[in-house]
């Protein structure tokens, strides 16, 4: 992202390219700005579930002034 935000998926079912495409489509469909700090994590989680059929939890990590949005798969029954 232009602001230095990164996205990481910790599972094995979604490629980096698919994750990038998902983020761009999410921004477009939800009318989100480039500023990921304003995004609603619950909307992002629901959109991920709709697109990939996998439940995730979005975790925000700050490193050296940059934000990393980590897409953490949630185990079934957890």
Kinemage of the C-alpha trace (Angstrom):
@kinemage 1
@onewidth
@group {chain A} dominant
@subgroup {mainchain}
@vectorlist {calphas} color= white
{ca unk a 1} P 0.000 0.000 0.000
{ca unk a 2} L 1.224 3.553 -0.522
{ca unk a 3} L 1.282 4.164 3.242
{ca unk a 4} L 3.542 1.155 3.812
{ca unk a 5} L 0.790 -1.167 5.043
{ca unk a 6} L 1.519 -4.823 4.375
{ca unk a 7} L -0.788 -7.826 4.286
{ca unk a 8} L 0.182 -11.345 5.339
{ca unk a 9} L -1.823 -14.535 5.227
{ca unk a 10} L -0.653 -17.233 7.638
{ca unk a 11} L -2.541 -20.133 6.056
{ca unk a 12} L -1.701 -22.237 3.016
{ca unk a 13} L -4.851 -21.911 0.881
{ca unk a 14} L -4.439 -18.371 -0.508
{ca unk a 15} L -1.566 -17.235 -2.709
{ca unk a 16} L 0.101 -13.829 -2.393
{ca unk a 17} L -1.392 -12.822 -5.746
{ca unk a 18} L -4.897 -13.853 -4.659
{ca unk a 19} L -4.479 -11.919 -1.400
{ca unk a 20} L -3.395 -8.771 -3.271
{ca unk a 21} L -6.366 -9.068 -5.626
{ca unk a 22} L -8.705 -9.610 -2.664
{ca unk a 23} L -7.446 -6.492 -0.872
{ca unk a 24} L -7.875 -4.316 -3.972
{ca unk a 25} L -11.359 -5.671 -4.653
{ca unk a 26} L -12.297 -5.188 -0.983
{ca unk a 27} L -11.166 -1.578 -1.120
{ca unk a 28} L -13.189 -0.993 -4.275
{ca unk a 29} L -16.386 -2.760 -3.248
{ca unk a 30} L -16.495 -1.344 0.273
{ca unk a 31} L -15.482 2.172 -0.742
{ca unk a 32} L -12.411 2.013 1.480
{ca unk a 33} L -9.619 4.557 1.273
{ca unk a 34} L -5.938 3.721 0.862
{ca unk a 35} L -5.594 4.299 4.613
{ca unk a 36} L -5.966 0.767 5.976
{ca unk a 37} L -5.943 2.098 9.549
{ca unk a 38} L -9.560 3.209 8.982
{ca unk a 39} L -10.767 -0.166 7.731
{ca unk a 40} L -13.294 -2.201 9.708
{ca unk a 41} L -11.581 -5.504 10.531
{ca unk a 42} L -14.911 -7.333 10.895
{ca unk a 43} L -15.939 -6.299 7.358
{ca unk a 44} L -12.570 -7.507 6.108
{ca unk a 45} L -12.981 -10.853 7.898
{ca unk a 46} L -16.483 -11.342 6.483
{ca unk a 47} L -15.356 -10.454 2.956
{ca unk a 48} L -12.475 -12.949 3.259
{ca unk a 49} L -14.905 -15.658 4.368
{ca unk a 50} L -17.183 -14.906 1.396
{ca unk a 51} L -14.308 -14.911 -1.096
{ca unk a 52} L -12.208 -17.826 0.152
{ca unk a 53} L -14.580 -19.788 2.404
{ca unk a 54} L -12.188 -19.530 5.330
{ca unk a 55} L -12.731 -17.868 8.686
{ca unk a 56} L -9.903 -15.560 9.696
{ca unk a 57} L -9.059 -13.064 12.395
{ca unk a 58} L -7.359 -9.836 11.319
{ca unk a 59} L -4.487 -8.920 13.616
{ca unk a 60} L -2.823 -5.513 13.360
{ca unk a 61} L 0.880 -5.299 14.065
{ca unk a 62} L 3.001 -2.139 14.057
{ca unk a 63} L 6.613 -2.428 12.971
{ca unk a 64} L 8.948 0.492 12.344
{ca unk a 65} L 6.080 2.872 11.665
{ca unk a 66} L 4.317 0.501 9.267
{ca unk a 67} L 1.150 -1.479 9.822
{ca unk a 68} L 0.965 -5.168 8.997
{ca unk a 69} L -2.489 -6.696 8.695
{ca unk a 70} L -2.099 -10.381 9.465
{ca unk a 71} L -4.813 -12.722 8.203
{ca unk a 72} L -4.794 -15.499 10.823
{ca unk a 73} L -6.896 -18.578 9.988
{ca unk a 74} L -9.271 -19.597 12.782
{ca unk a 75} L -9.443 -23.297 13.544
{ca unk a 76} L -12.919 -24.823 13.230
{ca unk a 77} L -14.589 -25.005 16.605
{ca unk a 78} L -12.245 -22.411 18.117
